[in-house]
Structures are given as C-alpha cells and as structure tokens.
Amino acid sequence: MPEKPLKALADNCRQIRIGDEELLCKEGDSGNKMWVIVSGKLMVFKLKKMIDVLEAGDFLGEMSQIDKQPRAASVRAIGEAHLLEIDDSMFEKYILSESQAMIPFVHSITTRIRHNLDIIVRENQRLNCLVHDMRNYLVPISISESHMENLLILLDGKEGQKKRKGFDELSTAIKKMIAVRDNLITLIDQTLSMGVNSKADYVKKPAKLFEMVKETTEETAYHKYLKGKEVESHIQEGFNAETLCNVLDLKRVVQNLIINVGYAFEKGGKIDVYFEGEEDGVKISVVDYGSGIPDDVQPLLLKEKYTSKPDGNGFGLLSCREIVEDYHDGKFGFHSEFGKGATFFFKIPN
C-alpha cells in the first residue's frame, strides 16, 4: 500500500489482543471484519481439523468481507496474539480503492488457495493409500476362513453320519464372514476407483432390496449401540421385483439409520425396519420409539455435519442423503415428534 493510505488505515483500525486458546471467530458466524496479525500465531481449523497456522504479517477474515458469506472456518490463538481489526468501511475505503494495495492482496489470496489445493491433494493421496492398505489387512481373514472350513468338515462327519452339533451355526457364520469380507473389498475397490478416476461410473445392478433389508437388520443387531434392543424387519408380502441400484451403498444407508436410532434411546427399546414396494419404486423406513429429535436440532440434521455421539463425526446422514438423492435419484427424509420417536426413510425409483 502507498504510505499515506497505509498510515490512515493503521491510525483508524482497532488494535486487539487475544489470549492463548481464545477464539477469534467461529465457523458459520457472520463476518464484517478482517484482521492483520501484528504478533503471535493463530490456528485456522474446520470441524476439529487444523487447516493452517498464520503468523505475524498474515491476514485473515477477508473472504467474508468480499463475498458476504458466513465464516468458512474457525480461528483461535496459539499463545497471546496482537491484531489489527479492519471493518467493512475501512476495507472499502483503504484497500478496495487502492489498486496498489489490491495486487499484493489478490496475490496473497491466490497463494493461499494454491496452498489449500496442495493440502487437498496430499490428504486425498493419504486417504487412498490408507484405503489400499485396508485391503491388505483383510487377507488374514482368509486364514480364519480356512480354519473354520476345516472345522466344518469335521463337524459334517463322514459319509452317512449325522452332522455334529454346531454345524449349522458354523456354516452360517462362515457365509456371513465371507459376505462381509467380499462387501468390504468391493467398497474399497470402489473407493480407490473414485479416488483415481473422478469420472468413474457409478455401478448399479438389479437387486431384490427386501433381501438386503432383512440381512442388514440381522447383522446390525450385534452393534454396540443395539445391545439389549429389539430390531425387527417387516417385509411387504408378495413383492418380488428387482430395483436398479448399488446394493452395497444402500446397505450402508440402512446400517447408518439403524445404528443412529439405536444410539438415540436406552436399552429395552424397539426399532422397526419397514420395506414397502411401491408402483414406481421402493420405500424403506427405520422407526424408533424413543424421545424423538429436538426441534432445534431437526433443521441441522440433513444440512450440517451434526452428531450427538461421542465417537461420531457427523458424516452419516449426509452420506445417506448423497447416496439416495445424488446417485439414485431418490428422496431421503425424516419426521419426528419430540417425545414420540422418529422415522427416517428413503425412496428410490425402480
């Protein structure tokens, strides 16, 4: 900036100090101020993940002044920090009106964008490496599978002999283990494919979804949030049509919904899972009879990364909605009355 407007800006802007760990601004807040760091350090973070650390000479908060949108991230101090605060009127008067000031200003913004893109690329590579290695960690399951199959042969007995006790249970367990392993490998391969090729086709095949609903209901009953609770599937009789879909992704949706509602109430409760065939598609609903969803939380559920679980990350319902609406042209929603439980549902066309 030229010396004269720079001095005027420095004379008119407010100086502030914030203490260690003190929050300067919060993601989602409206913002009409930006700041220049005189001394100290600030950490920029989104959700619980650190994005960057800014030091003396850096500025922040300008995005909300330019596009008038809420804050994109939160910022807190690392140790004590001394800042210059620039409001809307000063930003327009001393920065936007000075062409010499705008050139380094825009340069700084583009540098930051490039830095953030580098972070995205590194994170994506790290995620793909992790997903790839997860596939290798599934190999030892084959060892367990081999031992269980040998045991199954012993329980089967010799020709003409009666099967020993436990044969049927072990046979079911092996089938479930193989199915889970194969599903995991498919999901991993699908994720790797999307990571390498953003234009990878989304694979959908005809499937009988009522079989998936019944299977998923049985499997999720062993989840830690569902112990001591009854989970029951209700399949519409006589409906035998197939639906064009990605059955593994829809299985993820049903799993998420059952586990979420299982967390919502104490032991002894019941969860009903309904499968209904409709003229133009299918509808799957997960119903609980707990305390319901508070009115102030309902608007956030399908728009924000909201979670009430201590080990949750808030991505479950957003992922469900994406799978149903973006990839299957369906509808995802819920209705709840506080104190009377909640129903989450999705519909997809044939």
C-alpha positions as CSV (number, residue, x, y, z in Angstrom):
1,M,0.0,0.0,0.0
2,P,1.1,3.6,-0.5
3,E,2.4,5.2,2.7
4,K,-0.4,7.7,3.1
5,P,-3.4,5.3,3.0
6,L,-1.4,2.7,4.9
7,K,-0.8,5.2,7.7
8,A,-4.5,6.3,7.7
9,L,-5.6,2.6,7.9
10,A,-3.2,2.0,10.8
11,D,-4.4,5.1,12.6
12,N,-8.1,4.2,12.2
13,C,-8.2,0.4,12.7
14,R,-8.8,-1.1,16.1
15,Q,-6.0,-3.0,17.9
16,I,-7.0,-6.1,19.8
17,R,-5.2,-8.7,21.9
18,I,-6.5,-12.3,22.4
19,G,-5.2,-14.8,24.9
20,D,-3.9,-18.3,24.5
21,E,-6.6,-20.7,23.1
22,E,-9.1,-17.8,22.8
23,L,-11.5,-18.0,19.9
24,L,-11.3,-15.1,17.4
25,C,-14.1,-16.2,15.2
26,K,-16.3,-19.3,14.7
27,E,-17.2,-21.2,11.5
28,G,-20.7,-20.2,10.4
29,D,-20.6,-16.8,12.1
30,S,-21.5,-13.7,10.0
31,G,-18.4,-11.6,9.5
32,N,-17.8,-7.9,8.6
33,K,-14.2,-7.7,9.9
34,M,-10.8,-8.9,8.8
35,W,-7.6,-9.0,10.8
36,V,-3.9,-8.5,10.3
37,I,-1.6,-10.3,12.7
38,V,1.0,-8.0,14.3
39,S,2.5,-10.6,16.6
40,G,1.7,-14.1,17.8
41,K,0.1,-17.1,15.9
42,L,-3.4,-18.1,15.0
43,M,-4.7,-21.6,14.2
44,V,-7.3,-21.9,11.5
45,F,-9.5,-25.1,11.8
46,K,-12.7,-26.5,10.4
47,L,-14.7,-29.0,12.4
48,K,-11.8,-30.5,14.5
49,K,-9.2,-30.5,11.8
50,M,-6.4,-27.9,11.6
51,I,-6.1,-26.2,8.2
52,D,-3.3,-23.8,8.8
53,V,-1.2,-21.7,11.2
54,L,-0.9,-18.0,10.5
55,E,1.9,-15.7,11.8
56,A,2.8,-12.1,12.0
57,G,2.2,-10.3,8.7
58,D,-0.5,-12.7,7.6
59,F,-4.1,-11.5,7.3
60,L,-7.4,-13.4,7.6
61,G,-11.2,-12.9,7.5
62,E,-11.2,-11.2,4.1
63,M,-13.4,-13.9,2.5
64,S,-16.5,-12.8,4.4
65,Q,-15.9,-9.2,3.6
66,I,-15.6,-10.0,-0.1
67,D,-18.5,-12.5,-0.6
68,K,-20.6,-11.5,2.4
69,Q,-20.9,-15.2,3.3
70,P,-20.6,-16.7,6.8
71,R,-17.1,-17.6,8.1
72,A,-15.7,-20.7,6.4
73,A,-13.6,-21.8,9.3
74,S,-12.9,-21.1,13.0
75,V,-9.7,-19.4,14.4
76,R,-8.1,-19.4,17.8
77,A,-4.9,-18.1,19.2
78,I,-1.8,-20.1,19.9
79,G,-0.4,-18.1,22.8
80,E,-1.1,-14.4,23.0
81,A,-1.7,-12.6,19.8
82,H,-1.8,-8.9,18.8
83,L,-4.1,-8.0,15.8
84,L,-5.3,-5.1,13.8
85,E,-9.0,-5.2,13.1
86,I,-10.3,-3.8,9.8
87,D,-14.1,-3.4,9.4
88,D,-16.1,-3.2,6.2
89,S,-15.9,0.6,5.8
90,M,-12.1,0.7,6.3
91,F,-11.7,-2.3,3.9
92,E,-13.6,-0.5,1.1
93,K,-12.0,2.9,1.8
94,Y,-8.4,2.0,2.2
95,I,-7.9,-1.4,0.4
96,L,-10.5,-1.8,-2.3
97,S,-10.0,1.7,-3.6
98,E,-6.2,1.3,-3.8
99,S,-5.0,-0.5,-6.9
100,Q,-1.5,-0.9,-5.5
101,A,-2.9,-2.5,-2.4
102,M,-5.2,-4.9,-4.4
103,I,-2.3,-6.5,-6.4
104,P,-0.4,-8.0,-3.4
105,F,-3.8,-8.6,-1.7
106,V,-5.0,-10.8,-4.6
107,H,-1.6,-12.4,-4.8
108,S,-1.8,-13.4,-1.2
109,I,-5.3,-14.9,-1.6
110,T,-4.2,-16.9,-4.7
111,T,-1.1,-18.2,-2.8
112,R,-3.4,-19.3,0.0
113,I,-5.8,-21.1,-2.5
114,R,-2.8,-22.9,-4.0
115,H,-1.7,-24.0,-0.6
116,N,-5.1,-25.3,0.3
117,L,-5.3,-27.2,-3.0
118,D,-1.9,-28.8,-2.2
119,I,-3.3,-29.8,1.2
120,I,-6.4,-31.4,-0.5
121,V,-4.2,-33.4,-2.9
122,R,-1.9,-34.6,-0.1
123,E,-5.0,-35.6,2.0
124,N,-6.5,-37.4,-0.9
125,Q,-3.3,-39.3,-1.6
126,R,-3.0,-40.3,2.1
127,L,-6.6,-41.4,2.1
128,N,-6.2,-43.6,-1.0
129,C,-3.0,-45.1,0.5
130,L,-4.9,-45.9,3.7
131,V,-7.8,-47.5,1.7
132,H,-5.4,-49.5,-0.3
133,D,-3.7,-50.8,2.8
134,M,-7.0,-51.7,4.4
135,R,-7.5,-54.2,1.5
136,N,-4.3,-55.9,2.5
137,Y,-5.4,-56.1,6.2
138,L,-8.3,-58.2,5.0
139,V,-6.0,-61.0,3.9
140,P,-5.7,-62.7,7.3
141,I,-9.5,-63.2,7.3
142,S,-8.8,-65.9,4.6
143,I,-6.7,-67.8,7.2
144,S,-9.6,-67.8,9.7
145,E,-11.9,-68.8,6.9
146,S,-9.7,-71.8,6.0
147,H,-9.5,-72.9,9.7
148,M,-13.3,-72.6,10.0
149,E,-13.9,-74.6,6.8
150,N,-11.7,-77.4,8.1
151,L,-13.6,-77.4,11.3
152,L,-16.9,-77.5,9.3
153,I,-15.6,-80.6,7.5
154,L,-15.0,-82.3,10.9
155,L,-18.5,-81.4,12.2
156,D,-20.0,-82.6,8.9
157,G,-18.8,-86.1,9.7
158,K,-18.1,-89.0,7.4
159,E,-20.5,-90.0,4.6
160,G,-23.7,-91.4,6.1
161,Q,-23.0,-90.0,9.6
162,K,-25.2,-87.4,11.3
163,K,-23.9,-83.8,11.3
164,R,-22.5,-82.9,14.7
165,K,-23.9,-80.1,16.9
166,G,-22.8,-76.7,15.8
167,F,-22.5,-77.5,12.1
168,D,-25.4,-75.3,11.0
169,E,-24.3,-72.3,13.2
170,L,-20.7,-72.5,12.0
171,S,-21.8,-72.8,8.4
172,T,-23.9,-69.6,8.7
173,A,-21.0,-67.8,10.4
174,I,-18.6,-68.7,7.6
175,K,-21.1,-67.5,4.9
176,K,-21.6,-64.2,6.8
177,M,-17.8,-63.7,7.2
178,I,-17.2,-64.3,3.5
179,A,-20.1,-62.0,2.5
180,V,-18.8,-59.2,4.8
181,R,-15.2,-59.6,3.5
182,D,-16.3,-59.6,-0.1
183,N,-18.5,-56.5,0.5
184,L,-15.6,-54.7,2.2
185,I,-13.3,-55.5,-0.7
186,T,-15.9,-54.2,-3.2
187,L,-16.3,-51.0,-1.2
188,I,-12.6,-50.5,-1.0
189,D,-12.1,-51.1,-4.7
190,Q,-15.0,-48.7,-5.5
191,T,-13.4,-46.0,-3.3
192,L,-10.0,-46.5,-4.9
193,S,-11.5,-46.3,-8.3
194,M,-13.3,-43.0,-7.5
195,G,-10.0,-41.6,-6.0
196,V,-8.0,-42.4,-9.1
197,N,-10.7,-41.5,-11.7
198,S,-13.2,-38.9,-10.7
199,K,-15.3,-39.8,-13.7
200,A,-15.6,-43.5,-12.7
201,D,-19.0,-44.9,-13.5
202,Y,-21.3,-45.5,-10.6
203,V,-22.3,-49.1,-10.8
204,K,-25.9,-50.1,-10.4
205,K,-27.4,-53.5,-10.9
206,P,-30.9,-55.1,-10.5
207,A,-31.3,-56.4,-6.9
208,K,-34.0,-57.5,-4.6
209,L,-33.7,-54.9,-1.9
210,F,-36.0,-56.7,0.6
211,E,-33.3,-59.4,0.9
212,M,-30.8,-56.7,1.7
213,V,-33.1,-55.1,4.3
214,K,-33.6,-58.4,6.1
215,E,-29.9,-59.3,6.0
216,T,-28.8,-55.8,7.3
217,T,-31.4,-55.8,10.1
218,E,-30.0,-59.2,11.3
219,E,-26.3,-58.0,11.0
220,T,-26.7,-54.6,12.8
221,A,-28.3,-56.3,15.8
222,Y,-24.8,-57.1,17.0
223,H,-23.7,-53.4,17.0
224,K,-22.7,-52.0,20.4
225,Y,-25.5,-49.4,20.2
226,L,-28.1,-52.1,19.7
227,K,-27.3,-54.4,22.6
228,G,-30.4,-55.0,24.6
229,K,-32.7,-53.6,21.9
230,E,-35.1,-55.4,19.6
231,V,-34.5,-54.8,15.9
232,E,-37.2,-56.3,13.6
233,S,-37.7,-56.1,9.8
234,H,-41.1,-56.0,8.2
235,I,-41.1,-57.1,4.6
236,Q,-44.1,-56.4,2.4
237,E,-45.5,-59.8,1.4
238,G,-45.7,-60.7,-2.3
239,F,-43.3,-58.0,-3.5
240,N,-40.6,-59.7,-5.6
241,A,-39.5,-57.1,-8.0
242,E,-35.9,-56.1,-8.5
243,T,-34.6,-52.5,-8.2
244,L,-31.7,-51.0,-10.2
245,C,-29.3,-49.8,-7.6
246,N,-25.9,-50.0,-5.9
247,V,-27.0,-52.5,-3.2
248,L,-23.9,-52.1,-1.1
249,D,-24.3,-48.3,-0.9
250,L,-28.0,-48.7,0.1
251,K,-26.9,-51.3,2.6
252,R,-24.7,-48.5,4.1
253,V,-27.7,-46.2,4.3
254,V,-29.8,-48.8,6.2
255,Q,-26.9,-49.6,8.5
256,N,-26.4,-45.9,9.3
257,L,-30.0,-45.3,10.0
258,I,-30.4,-48.4,12.3
259,I,-27.3,-47.6,14.2
260,N,-28.2,-43.9,14.6
261,V,-31.6,-44.6,16.1
262,G,-30.1,-47.3,18.2
263,Y,-27.9,-44.7,19.9
264,A,-30.9,-42.4,20.4
265,F,-32.6,-44.4,23.3
266,E,-31.8,-46.7,26.2
267,K,-31.8,-50.4,26.4
268,G,-35.1,-52.2,26.1
269,G,-36.4,-50.2,23.2
270,K,-37.5,-51.4,19.8
271,I,-36.6,-50.5,16.2
272,D,-38.8,-51.4,13.3
273,V,-37.5,-51.5,9.7
274,Y,-40.1,-51.5,7.0
275,F,-39.7,-52.4,3.4
276,E,-42.6,-51.4,1.1
277,G,-42.8,-51.9,-2.7
278,E,-44.5,-49.0,-4.5
279,E,-45.7,-48.7,-8.0
280,D,-42.7,-46.6,-9.1
281,G,-40.1,-47.8,-6.7
282,V,-39.4,-48.9,-3.1
283,K,-39.6,-47.2,0.3
284,I,-37.5,-48.2,3.3
285,S,-38.2,-46.8,6.7
286,V,-36.5,-47.1,10.1
287,V,-38.7,-46.3,13.1
288,D,-37.8,-45.8,16.7
289,Y,-40.0,-45.1,19.7
290,G,-37.5,-43.0,21.8
291,S,-37.5,-39.4,22.8
292,G,-37.6,-38.0,19.3
293,I,-35.4,-35.3,17.8
294,P,-35.4,-31.8,19.5
295,D,-37.0,-29.1,17.4
296,D,-33.7,-27.0,17.4
297,V,-31.7,-30.0,16.0
298,Q,-34.1,-31.1,13.2
299,P,-33.1,-28.3,10.8
300,L,-29.4,-29.2,11.1
301,L,-29.6,-33.0,10.5
302,L,-29.5,-33.0,6.7
303,K,-27.6,-29.8,6.2
304,E,-24.7,-29.9,8.8
305,K,-22.1,-32.4,10.0
306,Y,-24.1,-32.8,13.2
307,T,-23.6,-35.7,15.6
308,S,-24.6,-36.3,19.2
309,K,-22.4,-39.4,19.5
310,P,-19.0,-39.0,21.3
311,D,-17.3,-41.2,18.7
312,G,-19.3,-39.8,15.7
313,N,-18.2,-37.4,13.0
314,G,-21.5,-36.2,11.6
315,F,-21.0,-37.6,8.1
316,G,-23.5,-40.5,8.4
317,L,-26.8,-38.8,7.4
318,L,-25.1,-36.5,4.8
319,S,-23.6,-39.7,3.2
320,C,-27.0,-41.3,3.3
321,R,-28.7,-38.4,1.6
322,E,-25.9,-38.2,-1.1
323,I,-26.3,-42.0,-1.9
324,V,-30.1,-41.8,-2.1
325,E,-30.6,-38.4,-3.8
326,D,-27.5,-37.9,-5.9
327,Y,-26.7,-41.4,-7.0
328,H,-30.2,-43.0,-7.1
329,D,-32.5,-40.0,-7.9
330,G,-34.4,-40.8,-4.8
331,K,-35.7,-39.0,-1.8
332,F,-34.3,-39.0,1.7
333,G,-36.0,-37.6,4.8
334,F,-37.4,-37.9,8.3
335,H,-40.2,-36.9,10.5
336,S,-40.2,-36.7,14.3
337,E,-42.3,-35.5,17.2
338,F,-40.3,-34.8,20.3
339,G,-41.1,-37.4,23.0
340,K,-42.7,-39.8,20.4
341,G,-39.7,-41.2,18.5
342,A,-38.6,-40.6,14.9
343,T,-38.9,-42.2,11.4
344,F,-36.1,-42.0,8.9
345,F,-37.0,-43.1,5.3
346,F,-35.8,-43.1,1.8
347,K,-37.5,-43.9,-1.5
348,I,-35.8,-44.8,-4.8
349,P,-37.3,-45.4,-8.2
350,N,-37.3,-48.8,-10.0
